[in-house]
């Protein structure tokens, strides 16, 4: 049971990190050309938390959609048994 929980947590963390990376690259394409300049801008402006907050909002939306789809699929699977 604990191992299953650890596996689920690792999977969700990976999904969150992928979301964070994808949003960072979509919103700030200069990360690929000059990441130091982007990090310097973040430091100067004090915008440390906004990437994590935006990613959390998108991750939460994706999580709600995933769980809703799982629930609907579960209802139809129970009817067929």
C-alpha positions in Angstrom: 0.0 0.0 0.0 2.8 2.4 0.9 4.7 1.5 -2.2 1.7 2.2 -4.4 1.3 5.6 -2.7 4.9 6.4 -3.3 4.6 5.4 -7.0 1.5 7.7 -7.4 3.3 10.6 -5.7 6.3 10.2 -8.0 4.1 10.1 -11.0 2.2 13.3 -10.0 5.5 15.1 -9.2 6.8 14.2 -12.7 3.6 15.4 -14.3 3.9 18.7 -12.3 7.6 19.1 -13.2 6.8 18.4 -16.9 4.0 21.0 -16.7 6.4 23.5 -15.1 9.1 22.9 -17.8 6.6 23.0 -20.7 5.0 26.3 -19.5 8.4 27.9 -18.9 9.6 27.0 -22.4 6.3 28.2 -24.0 6.1 31.5 -22.1 9.9 32.2 -22.1 11.5 30.9 -25.2 14.7 32.8 -24.3 15.4 30.1 -21.7 16.9 28.0 -24.4 19.2 30.8 -25.8 20.2 32.6 -22.6 18.9 31.0 -19.3 21.3 33.0 -17.1 19.7 36.3 -18.3 16.2 34.9 -17.6 17.2 33.8 -14.1 18.8 37.2 -13.5 15.5 38.9 -14.5 13.6 36.7 -12.1 16.0 37.6 -9.3 15.8 41.4 -10.1 12.0 41.4 -10.2 11.5 39.1 -7.3 9.3 36.8 -9.4 10.2 33.5 -7.7 6.8 32.1 -7.1 4.8 32.9 -10.2 6.1 30.0 -12.3 5.2 27.5 -9.5 1.7 29.1 -9.1 0.9 29.1 -12.8 2.1 25.5 -13.1 0.0 24.5 -10.1 -3.1 26.1 -11.6 -2.6 24.2 -14.9 -1.6 21.0 -13.1 -4.8 21.2 -10.9 -6.9 21.7 -14.0 -5.3 18.7 -15.7 -5.7 16.6 -12.5 -9.4 17.5 -12.3 -9.9 16.5 -16.0 -8.0 13.3 -15.5 -10.0 12.3 -12.4 -13.3 13.2 -14.0 -12.5 11.0 -17.1 -11.4 8.2 -14.8 -14.7 8.5 -12.9 -16.7 8.4 -16.1 -14.8 5.5 -17.4 -15.2 3.7 -14.1 -19.0 4.1 -14.3 -19.2 2.6 -17.7 -16.8 -0.3 -16.8 -19.0 -1.2 -13.8 -22.1 -1.3 -16.0 -20.5 -3.8 -18.3 -19.6 -6.3 -15.5 
